[in-house]
Amino acid sequence: MNFMMSFRKYITPLVFCAQVASSFFDTALQMVVKERCANATDQDSEQKAITNFNMTFNMLLKFMPIVPAILLAKVGDKGYRKVPIVVPLVGYFLSRALLLLDIVLEWPLQVLYAVPVIHGLCGGFASYWAGVMALVSVCSGEEERSVRIMRTELVYGIAGFAGSLASGHLFDLYTVGFKQGGILSSLSVLLYFICLLYAAFILRFDHASALGERQERRESFGIINQEARDKINIALLFVSGILYDIAVAGGMEMLAAYVLKDPLNWGATEVGYGNAAGFLLFITSFLGVKMFTRCSVKDESMIMVGMVSFAVGIYFMAFVTTTPMYFLARSVTLFALIPMPTIRSLLSKQVKGTSYGITFVMLQLSFKLASLVTTPIYTKIYQVTLDTFPGFVFILSSIFTVLSMIPISIVGCRSARQNGYESIQGN
């Protein structure tokens, strides 16, 4: 009985199950799009068809959640922390079911544009992940928050790794009357349904006690926390996060198409392994955070290490021509996932606990808005350079990563100076 009561307080089973389902969906969608665009006249035409579909799909994915996510975040900050998690899961379930219907009934590819619309109207990933991060933040102290957030990201990564490894093999499975990809998509829908039930009826969150604990801690040293809220630092953290997200999201979106063309020309199994390699970075990044924390490395320095890791790795990706070279370039980015959770941790230390939800969702939405501009730019640059240097977009991502290091270095300098002043005052 005590075990069940304790289990109901954990968010990690939900994060794990949902990400396995997401990995299944990502591989299924990627392969369905490739198959539907395969009857293009040549490979360049096929690549343009794939990237045009991905561009429209991703722009809808980023635009649709803006208003719903803000509304759900405000509800969550009023104490209903489960709402920004449950409602997006409804969208996940319905939109993933649409892909299954598209596979079974062989609807036109354009029907899948409804997937990001349904997903976004329910808040999308912006609401779901901001809700998860707010829940983790409000239930943890400031000292251990970076590790707690990174631990949640670790669970997310392990689930994505396992799901991606299996997804390529599951996609190739089919039965009489059930087309290729149908089993994989069905499992994704089933797992999201389980997640929805867990979040709605099993997961429990004692908001009053957690908020009371946060309030007691703030009252015990409220002046320090009040001084820590620096609007300039918040702005710099937002700018750094946006630039880094542009670099990562832009590069990864183009990479999804890049691996499907010569010289790599991946199939479903290789796509699954490639996605798994990306999720393996969650494990290496978590170990990096643990190691750096034990060595008393500051959050700003950890972010810089992660950014350098990604900048170098994505630069090498521009020159990848074989599958082993791809995985070698991926291995260089082993700390690339440290920056985002650490930026969230720094932001949470600058705002009140009752504002975690809206702060995190505004960060996610700022990523979406920036991507609405950069996604078509990345896509058009990739299409124009297909015949000359298709890897140029990865060099562009490396440049954006270097730019994102400037604001975070300023935050580090400002924090060091402020800490120096506090030490003098204390003495």
Summary of the structure (lengths in Angstrom):
residues: 427
radius of gyration: 21.6
end to end distance: 51.8
largest distance: 77.8
contacts: 1548
relative contact order: 0.15
helix: 81%
strand: 0%
